[in-house]
Amino acid sequence: MKEKIGKAQVALEDDIPSLKKALNGPNSEEWLEAMQTEYNALLKNQAWKLVKRPKDKNSIGSKWVLRTKYNADGSIALTKSSSCCKRIRANT
């Protein structure tokens, strides 16, 4: 059991950088690599297809969510990025 706890990875909520800070910070290459990995996975899994937007429809925006995961000893385990849809508001 102790071995499993020692290998735990933790993401801290207050350690979520903005995209601008991440890409201009000291770990920018790691963030770019994490984003490229996520983008390649989305393409490989055919998560979307590019189509012409109809004039009477709005598009849905997206944003990058960045997280740093740490090992139990406090060292960085990985930098992870996800592309997520922005909130959709219903017209009521």
ZIRAGI-V813823 format. One record per residue. N is the residue number from 1. RES is the residue in one small letter. SS is DSSP state (H for helix, E for strand, L for the rest). PSI is psi in degrees with one decimal (999 if undefined). Layout:
n=N res=RES ss=SS psi=PSI
n=N res=RES ss=SS psi=PSI
//
This chain:
n=1 res=m ss=L psi=-41.1
n=2 res=k ss=H psi=-36.6
n=3 res=e ss=H psi=-39.8
n=4 res=k ss=H psi=-40.8
n=5 res=i ss=H psi=-38.3
n=6 res=g ss=H psi=-21.7
n=7 res=k ss=L psi=9.9
n=8 res=a ss=L psi=146.3
n=9 res=q ss=L psi=137.9
n=10 res=v ss=E psi=137.8
n=11 res=a ss=E psi=125.1
n=12 res=l ss=L psi=132.2
n=13 res=e ss=H psi=-33.2
n=14 res=d ss=H psi=5.2
n=15 res=d ss=H psi=38.8
n=16 res=i ss=L psi=106.6
n=17 res=p ss=L psi=154.6
n=18 res=s ss=L psi=160.0
n=19 res=l ss=H psi=-42.9
n=20 res=k ss=H psi=-46.1
n=21 res=k ss=H psi=-40.9
n=22 res=a ss=H psi=-44.3
n=23 res=l ss=H psi=-16.1
n=24 res=n ss=H psi=1.9
n=25 res=g ss=L psi=-176.6
n=26 res=p ss=L psi=-22.4
n=27 res=n ss=L psi=29.2
n=28 res=s ss=H psi=-36.6
n=29 res=e ss=H psi=-38.9
n=30 res=e ss=H psi=-40.5
n=31 res=w ss=H psi=-42.3
n=32 res=l ss=H psi=-40.7
n=33 res=e ss=H psi=-42.2
n=34 res=a ss=H psi=-40.2
n=35 res=m ss=H psi=-39.3
n=36 res=q ss=H psi=-39.1
n=37 res=t ss=H psi=-45.0
n=38 res=e ss=H psi=-44.6
n=39 res=y ss=H psi=-44.0
n=40 res=n ss=H psi=-38.1
n=41 res=a ss=H psi=-39.5
n=42 res=l ss=H psi=-41.3
n=43 res=l ss=H psi=-45.8
n=44 res=k ss=H psi=-40.4
n=45 res=n ss=L psi=4.6
n=46 res=q ss=L psi=51.8
n=47 res=a ss=L psi=-21.6
n=48 res=w ss=L psi=168.9
n=49 res=k ss=L psi=145.6
n=50 res=l ss=L psi=123.9
n=51 res=v ss=L psi=161.6
n=52 res=k ss=L psi=130.9
n=53 res=r ss=L psi=127.0
n=54 res=p ss=L psi=146.0
n=55 res=k ss=L psi=-28.5
n=56 res=d ss=L psi=10.1
n=57 res=k ss=L psi=149.4
n=58 res=n ss=L psi=152.4
n=59 res=s ss=L psi=159.6
n=60 res=i ss=L psi=125.2
n=61 res=g ss=L psi=168.6
n=62 res=s ss=E psi=165.9
n=63 res=k ss=E psi=158.3
n=64 res=w ss=E psi=133.4
n=65 res=v ss=E psi=122.0
n=66 res=l ss=E psi=137.3
n=67 res=r ss=E psi=144.8
n=68 res=t ss=E psi=128.2
n=69 res=k ss=E psi=137.5
n=70 res=y ss=E psi=149.6
n=71 res=n ss=L psi=168.2
n=72 res=a ss=L psi=-27.1
n=73 res=d ss=L psi=1.8
n=74 res=g ss=L psi=-7.5
n=75 res=s ss=L psi=155.6
n=76 res=i ss=E psi=125.3
n=77 res=a ss=E psi=-45.3
n=78 res=l ss=E psi=159.1
n=79 res=t ss=E psi=129.4
n=80 res=k ss=E psi=138.8
n=81 res=s ss=E psi=149.8
n=82 res=s ss=E psi=141.3
n=83 res=s ss=E psi=122.4
n=84 res=c ss=E psi=152.7
n=85 res=c ss=E psi=142.9
n=86 res=k ss=L psi=164.2
n=87 res=r ss=L psi=137.2
n=88 res=i ss=L psi=128.4
n=89 res=r ss=L psi=130.2
n=90 res=a ss=L psi=141.0
n=91 res=n ss=L psi=104.6
n=92 res=t ss=L psi=999
//
